Amino acid sequence: MILSTILLLFLLCLTANSSVIKVGSGKQFAVPSQALTSAAVQDGDTVEIDAGTYSGDVCSFLKNNILIRGVGGFAHLAAGGKNSGGKAIWVVGGNNNVIEYIEFSDCTVPDQNGAGIRFEGTNLTIRHCNFHDNEDGVLTGANDSSDIVIVQSEFNHNGYGDGQSHNLYIGKVRSLRFRFNYSHHAKIGHNLKSRARENYILYNRIMDEETGNSSMLIDLPNGGKSFIIGNLLMQGPNAENKKLISYGAEGLKNPENVLYIVNNTIVNKRSAGATFVHVEQGTTEAKIINNIFTGPGEVLLGTADTVTNIHFADVTQAGFRNETNYDYQLLFGNPAINAGTDPDSVSGTSLIPFYEYEHPMFYRVRPLHYTIDIGAYEWLPMGVDDNSSLSSLSVYPNPATNYIEINVGAIHELPLQDICIYNILGECVLNLMPARIQIEEGMRIDISKLAEGVYFVKIGNETEMFVKE
């Protein structure tokens, strides 16, 4: 009790001592670089930057636990060819920083690797940002203790054009969590390249579209513990490389090398040969489950367990709502409907897709009922918005017999709180230990001892019904 009180007082002191620093016309600082390099910004502070264009404003800074955000729209750092330290628009050091609602564009450097953000610290979260027309979008160094989280952000037209720079390039870090993002039209380089030990690539739209000429959609050159779930992936007719997803091509150098590609919709329109998935020899485990592969090419180069995937060689026969406009939702009668396999979980991480990408850079709860569909979307009748009536809490399978998996729709993990299962009389029949549930990690609950009937899962203010058979 004493320890808890001391901790609470410590946190309150931190909050009390933090400041909000204002940037913009007539504010404390006129441009972002003045604030971020100033001693006025201390660890734990918030820097609010008015929406608008800040031409040629670049800087390097070393801060910890700060939140930098655009206010009233995007704060656009239009570098106009300038850079800080020969590296980036922002060279970010320090630990545990969060950046949101910032637009980064037009950075160049002599070595042709100029980034929107060059990250040299530990732990970075990027939310609702836009990176375009740089030589790299985001570029991180090697740091085995660092976790990178990128959410609801757009990357496009980054790359010098030599194939060595990319929309984003994550170095040898502990983990990358990349979800609800839109990465497209990389210039010759990859739309996503990561050397992280763990990769959670979930519910994104990663595409060349009609005019793009990227190399690969996803390149994981050193393997790692990697989950590619619920994405919309499309290689265009002008793609430079025939591989859409490549795993371990530069050597399986990470401690654990397992790959799970589950419930994605993957389209190829490159006629000059294509390989949808390349798995390097020596990979400990690779599973490819419930994916729709569309267009010409070989589905797999290498070895993997493949379960209930569909390959439509002709894109026009894939049964999508509007393929030419990249709407890959299923039409009635598509053989992918109710044709999937329960992907289960591995090492405590659920392989079940609880969400669907919703353009642009958003998500919705995936309506999981009975047998899961193949691909990134569950079929719904035209005109039905299943998400409008759903809680952000989802339960699968439903009905269920021995277990349920639950997941929540918040982008950040929920506060520590009870998870209860109630019967129709409102009695809590199963009370679980308080737990944190993250968006990429479902929680499995044993319900085998419950009687058959209707139940409700309640977490905080969210409730969802399920049926025990």
C-alpha positions, 0 to 999 in steps of 0.5 A: 500500500505504501509503495502504491501511494509513493508510485502514485505521488511520483506519477502525479508529480511528473504530470504536474511538472510537464508543460505544453509548448506551443508552436506557430505564428504568434506562439512561444516558438514560430517554427518546430525546430526552435522548440525542439532544440530549445531547453524550454522543452523538457522530458515529459512535455507536449509540443503542439504545432499549429497546422500549416506549412513550415518550409525548410524547417529541419532539426535534430533533437534528443528528448525523452517521453515527449509528445509532438503533435500537429493541432488543427490538422497536419503540421507540414514540414516541407523540407524543400531538399534540406536536411538535418545532419545529412540525415533527415527532416527530423533526426530523433534521439531519446526514448519513448517519444510519440509523434502524431499529425505531422507531414514530412516531405521532400528531404534529400541528402548527399548519400541519397538516403534522406528520411522524413524521420531518422530515429536513433533512440529507443521506442518510438510511436508514430500516429496519423502521420504522412511521409511522402517524396523523401528518399526514405520515409522512416529510417531507424538504426539498430537497437535491440531494445527498441520497439517501433509502433506505427499506426494509421499513417501514410507512406508514398512516393518515398525512395531515391529510385535506386532500389536502396531506399524505401517508403520505410526501412526499419533496422534491427530493432526489437519489434515493429508493430505496423497497423492500419497504415497505407503504404503505396507507390514506393519509388523502386524500393520496398513499400515496407522493409524491416529487420526487426526481431518481431514484426506485427504487420496487421490490417494495412493497405500496401499497394503499387496500384496502377502506376506504382513501380516499387520493388517488393510490398513487404521485405523481411530480409533477416526473418524474425518472428513475423505476423502478416495478418489481415492486409490488402496487398497489391503488386502493380503491373510496373513492379520492379521485382517479381516477389510480393512478400520476401522472408529471410532473403539476406539470411535468417539472422534473427533469434527466432525465425517463424512466419505466419501469413493469415487472412490476407488478400493478395493481388498481382497484376505484374504479367512478367512473372511473380512470386507471391511469397518467398520463404528462405530455406532454414525457416523454423516454421512458416504457415500460410492460412486463409489467404486469397491470391489473385493474378498470375504467378507462383504462390510459394517459393520455399517451404510452408504449411499451406491451409485453405488458401485460394488462388484465382489466376485471373483477377477478373474472376476473383469475385471482388466488389470493385477490383479496379478501385481496390475494393476487395470485399467479397461478392455473394457466391465467392468460394472464399465465403465460409471456406476458411480454417480456424487459424488458432494461435501460436505462443500466446499470439492469436492468428485470428483476424479481429479487424479489417482495414477500412480505407483510408487508414482506419479499421472496423471489427471483423464480424466473425460468426460461424466459419471464417471466410478466406481473405482480408474481409468477411462477406456482408450483403451489399448495403449492410454496415455490420460495424455500425452495431458492433462493440469494439470488443469482438468474440470468436468463435461464436457460437463456441464450445471449448474456448473463445478469443477476445480482442478490443478495438482500441489502438492503445492497450486498455487500462488494467481492469477485470474481464467478466463473463455474465449469464443472462441473469446478470451473474458473473460466472467467470471472473478473470485476473485483470489483464491488458489486451493489445490489439495484435494479441487476442486472449483465449478464455476456456469456457468448456465448463460453462453450461450451454446458453447465452453469455456476455463478455464485459471489459470496462464499458464494452460488452459482447454477446456469445453463445456456448454450445 
